[in-house]
Amino acid sequence: MDFHRRLRSWRLGAAPLATVAALLVSTAAPGQAAEGSHRRIVSYTVRPGDTATGLAVRFHAWTDELIRLNHLGSAAMLYVGDRIRIPVVIERTRPTRHHAAHQTPHQTAHHPSPPSWRDPSRATIRRLIIDTARRHDVDPSLALAISWQEAGWQMHHTSSAGAIGAMQVMPDTGLWMSLYAGRRLDLRSTRDNITAGVLLIRVLRDMTHGQREQIAAYYQGVGSVQRGGLLAETRHYVANVKAIKRSLHHGWNPA
C-alpha cells in the first residue's frame, strides 16, 4: 500500500497511536534495587514542600518504588527532616510502543545512541517545542513535560522498539501524523520529530476526555484507555508528567 493510501486508511479509524516511553521504570523490587544494575539508592533528607511524586521526578525514580522502599503507606506521607532512600533509575528501559489495537504494555530495553556534534542542545529543543506547540494550539508546558519524560529533551535517544528522538515517535505514527502536517515528516529531523509529537498530543486531546486521559493515551494508546481504563504503570506515568508540568510552571528549566 503506498504512502497516501495508508494515510487515508488510518484516517478512517485504523490509525496506530504512539505511546510514550517513561524515563522512570519499575522493574526491580524495592529490596533488590540496591543490588541490581537498574537502581542506585540515594539518601535524601525531606524538605518542606517535598512529595513522593515530586522527588521521583527530580531523581528519575518510580513513585511506587520510592513509597514501598520507605514504607510510606497509601498516603505517601513525608515529614520534614526524615531521611529516606530514593531508588534512582540508572539503566533505562522503555515499553514497546502501543498501537490502538494493543491492550497491555510490556518493557523493552532503551538504547540511547551517543550524541553527535550535530545534536541540538536541550535549550534548542525546548525552544522548538514551545514554538511548535503554540503554532498548533497545544499547551507548551504539556509538550515540554512529555518530551522531558520521553527523552530529557534530547534527539539521540532511540528505543529498541524503534521510537525516535525527543518525542519518541514510532515510524508508523510519524506517517500518521504526516497526514495532519500535510507533508511527509522525517523523524530524524528535530523539527519534524517535535512536530509529530505535538500533533499527536493535539489529536489525542480531541479523542479523549480531559488532560489525564490525554496523557494516558499518549503512553498506553487511546483504544486501550477507552476499552479498559488506565493501567497501573500508566497512572504513574501521568502523575510524573503532571509533576514535571507543574515544575515548569514554577520556573524550572533544566536546559
C-alpha positions as semicolon CSV with decimal commas, in nm:
position;residue;x (nm);y (nm);z (nm)
1;M;0,000;0,000;0,000
2;D;0,152;0,336;-0,096
3;F;0,202;0,626;0,146
4;H;-0,114;0,823;0,067
5;R;-0,340;0,516;0,068
6;R;-0,201;0,418;0,407
7;L;-0,272;0,767;0,539
8;R;-0,629;0,754;0,408
9;S;-0,689;0,415;0,569
10;W;-0,554;0,537;0,904
11;R;-0,775;0,845;0,887
12;L;-1,077;0,618;0,876
13;G;-1,003;0,485;1,222
14;A;-0,727;0,229;1,191
15;A;-0,458;0,475;1,293
16;P;-0,179;0,342;1,514
17;L;-0,107;0,553;1,818
18;A;0,234;0,621;1,963
19;T;0,286;0,564;2,329
20;V;0,544;0,726;2,531
21;A;0,842;0,593;2,690
22;A;0,898;0,653;3,051
23;L;1,236;0,760;3,173
24;L;1,132;0,613;3,505
25;V;1,067;0,239;3,503
26;S;0,955;-0,005;3,770
27;T;1,144;-0,328;3,704
28;A;1,319;-0,414;4,028
29;A;1,155;-0,494;4,359
30;P;1,237;-0,242;4,633
31;G;1,456;-0,485;4,821
32;Q;1,657;-0,558;4,510
33;A;1,705;-0,202;4,399
34;A;2,046;-0,154;4,559
35;E;2,185;-0,479;4,420
36;G;2,074;-0,473;4,057
37;S;2,210;-0,266;3,777
38;H;1,878;-0,083;3,738
39;R;1,880;0,122;4,058
40;R;2,116;0,335;4,266
41;I;1,999;0,419;4,616
42;V;2,035;0,786;4,710
43;S;1,990;0,906;5,066
44;Y;1,783;1,224;5,097
45;T;1,656;1,448;5,379
46;V;1,295;1,558;5,328
47;R;1,248;1,932;5,288
48;P;0,935;2,150;5,308
49;G;0,714;2,103;5,002
50;D;0,860;1,765;4,905
51;T;0,622;1,497;4,779
52;A;0,687;1,138;4,677
53;T;0,594;1,208;4,315
54;G;0,796;1,529;4,303
55;L;1,107;1,354;4,435
56;A;1,059;1,067;4,191
57;V;1,053;1,311;3,900
58;R;1,352;1,507;4,029
59;F;1,569;1,198;4,085
60;H;1,442;0,983;3,794
61;A;1,278;0,720;4,012
62;W;0,941;0,549;4,018
63;T;0,696;0,689;4,272
64;D;0,565;0,348;4,379
65;E;0,917;0,214;4,434
66;L;1,007;0,514;4,647
67;I;0,691;0,466;4,855
68;R;0,747;0,092;4,905
69;L;1,117;0,124;4,979
70;N;1,048;0,375;5,256
71;H;0,726;0,210;5,385
72;L;0,532;0,535;5,341
73;G;0,193;0,366;5,316
74;S;-0,101;0,451;5,091
75;A;-0,096;0,820;5,191
76;A;0,275;0,850;5,098
77;M;0,330;1,094;5,385
78;L;0,667;1,265;5,407
79;Y;0,786;1,457;5,714
80;V;1,041;1,736;5,704
81;G;1,377;1,617;5,835
82;D;1,317;1,246;5,774
83;R;1,591;1,056;5,592
84;I;1,455;0,849;5,304
85;R;1,608;0,634;5,032
86;I;1,541;0,708;4,666
87;P;1,586;0,426;4,409
88;V;1,729;0,620;4,115
89;V;1,691;0,456;3,774
90;I;2,037;0,419;3,621
91;E;1,961;0,173;3,340
92;R;1,666;0,299;3,143
93;T;1,413;0,069;2,988
94;R;1,118;0,152;2,773
95;P;0,779;0,000;2,699
96;T;0,704;-0,124;2,349
97;R;0,511;0,138;2,158
98;H;0,142;0,060;2,155
99;H;-0,090;0,086;1,862
100;A;-0,462;0,131;1,900
101;A;-0,523;-0,243;1,885
102;H;-0,280;-0,329;2,164
103;Q;-0,418;-0,395;2,507
104;T;-0,127;-0,402;2,751
105;P;0,227;-0,268;2,751
106;H;0,549;-0,451;2,826
107;Q;0,903;-0,328;2,874
108;T;1,182;-0,331;2,619
109;A;1,536;-0,204;2,654
110;H;1,611;0,156;2,568
111;H;1,942;0,211;2,396
112;P;2,045;0,576;2,372
113;S;2,295;0,639;2,096
114;P;2,594;0,856;2,181
115;P;2,526;1,223;2,097
116;S;2,698;1,365;1,794
117;W;2,821;1,717;1,726
118;R;2,504;1,772;1,528
119;D;2,269;1,703;1,820
120;P;2,078;2,016;1,918
121;S;2,109;2,138;2,275
122;R;1,833;2,095;2,530
123;A;1,778;2,471;2,515
124;T;1,723;2,449;2,138
125;I;1,481;2,159;2,171
126;R;1,294;2,341;2,449
127;R;1,254;2,647;2,227
128;L;1,140;2,439;1,929
129;I;0,883;2,253;2,140
130;I;0,740;2,581;2,273
131;D;0,723;2,736;1,924
132;T;0,570;2,424;1,767
133;A;0,315;2,378;2,046
134;R;0,199;2,739;2,019
135;R;0,171;2,709;1,643
136;H;-0,054;2,402;1,675
137;D;-0,263;2,525;1,971
138;V;-0,110;2,280;2,219
139;D;-0,017;2,367;2,577
140;P;0,362;2,422;2,558
141;S;0,420;2,307;2,916
142;L;0,241;1,979;2,845
143;A;0,450;1,916;2,534
144;L;0,767;2,002;2,726
145;A;0,672;1,772;3,014
146;I;0,603;1,479;2,783
147;S;0,929;1,532;2,595
148;W;1,127;1,554;2,918
149;Q;0,966;1,232;3,038
150;E;1,031;1,078;2,697
151;A;1,393;1,165;2,632
152;G;1,510;1,453;2,850
153;W;1,476;1,699;2,559
154;Q;1,736;1,509;2,356
155;M;1,723;1,381;2,000
156;H;1,976;1,098;2,012
157;H;1,756;0,851;2,201
158;T;1,615;0,556;2,005
159;S;1,430;0,274;2,181
160;S;1,475;-0,091;2,092
161;A;1,115;-0,082;1,967
162;G;1,211;0,190;1,717
163;A;1,075;0,504;1,885
164;I;1,279;0,803;1,776
165;G;1,400;1,132;1,911
166;A;1,292;1,396;2,158
167;M;0,924;1,297;2,137
168;Q;0,997;0,921;2,098
169;V;0,770;0,877;1,797
170;M;0,731;0,543;1,619
171;P;0,782;0,546;1,240
172;D;0,424;0,441;1,164
173;T;0,292;0,713;1,393
174;G;0,515;0,958;1,209
175;L;0,341;0,857;0,887
176;W;0,003;0,903;1,051
177;M;0,095;1,249;1,181
178;S;0,220;1,336;0,832
179;L;-0,146;1,346;0,732
180;Y;-0,209;1,628;0,978
181;A;0,114;1,806;0,885
182;G;0,029;1,791;0,515
183;R;0,370;1,654;0,425
184;R;0,594;1,357;0,495
185;L;0,764;1,401;0,833
186;D;1,123;1,287;0,884
187;L;1,152;1,173;1,246
188;R;1,531;1,208;1,236
189;S;1,482;1,581;1,182
190;T;1,447;1,761;1,514
191;R;1,174;1,992;1,385
192;D;0,975;1,710;1,225
193;N;1,011;1,487;1,531
194;I;0,876;1,761;1,754
195;T;0,601;1,838;1,504
196;A;0,491;1,473;1,504
197;G;0,481;1,456;1,883
198;V;0,298;1,785;1,923
199;L;0,042;1,690;1,658
200;L;-0,017;1,359;1,836
201;I;-0,082;1,545;2,162
202;R;-0,335;1,765;1,979
203;V;-0,506;1,468;1,813
204;L;-0,534;1,288;2,146
205;R;-0,687;1,597;2,305
206;D;-0,973;1,569;2,057
207;M;-1,013;1,194;2,116
208;T;-1,010;1,191;2,497
209;H;-1,190;1,345;2,792
210;G;-0,958;1,567;2,990
211;Q;-0,583;1,603;3,018
212;R;-0,533;1,299;3,242
213;E;-0,678;1,072;2,975
214;Q;-0,493;1,261;2,701
215;I;-0,156;1,196;2,868
216;A;-0,252;0,836;2,941
217;A;-0,343;0,778;2,577
218;Y;-0,003;0,905;2,465
219;Y;0,152;0,635;2,684
220;Q;-0,095;0,348;2,664
221;G;-0,281;0,409;2,338
222;V;-0,621;0,570;2,313
223;G;-0,801;0,249;2,219
224;S;-0,664;0,066;2,521
225;V;-0,752;0,356;2,752
226;Q;-1,107;0,375;2,616
227;R;-1,162;-0,001;2,642
228;G;-1,006;-0,077;2,977
229;G;-0,910;0,243;3,156
230;L;-0,565;0,332;3,284
231;L;-0,314;0,062;3,372
232;A;-0,120;0,095;3,697
233;E;0,201;0,198;3,521
234;T;0,004;0,448;3,312
235;R;-0,122;0,616;3,628
236;H;0,238;0,656;3,745
237;Y;0,334;0,797;3,406
238;V;0,051;1,051;3,416
239;A;0,149;1,158;3,770
240;N;0,510;1,209;3,663
241;V;0,418;1,416;3,356
242;K;0,186;1,633;3,563
243;A;0,457;1,685;3,826
244;I;0,704;1,790;3,556
245;K;0,442;2,024;3,410
246;R;0,386;2,188;3,750
247;S;0,760;2,234;3,796
248;L;0,785;2,400;3,457
249;H;0,501;2,635;3,550
250;H;0,701;2,735;3,859
251;G;1,006;2,825;3,654
252;W;1,204;2,500;3,647
253;N;1,424;2,494;3,337
254;P;1,681;2,210;3,321
255;A;1,813;2,330;2,983
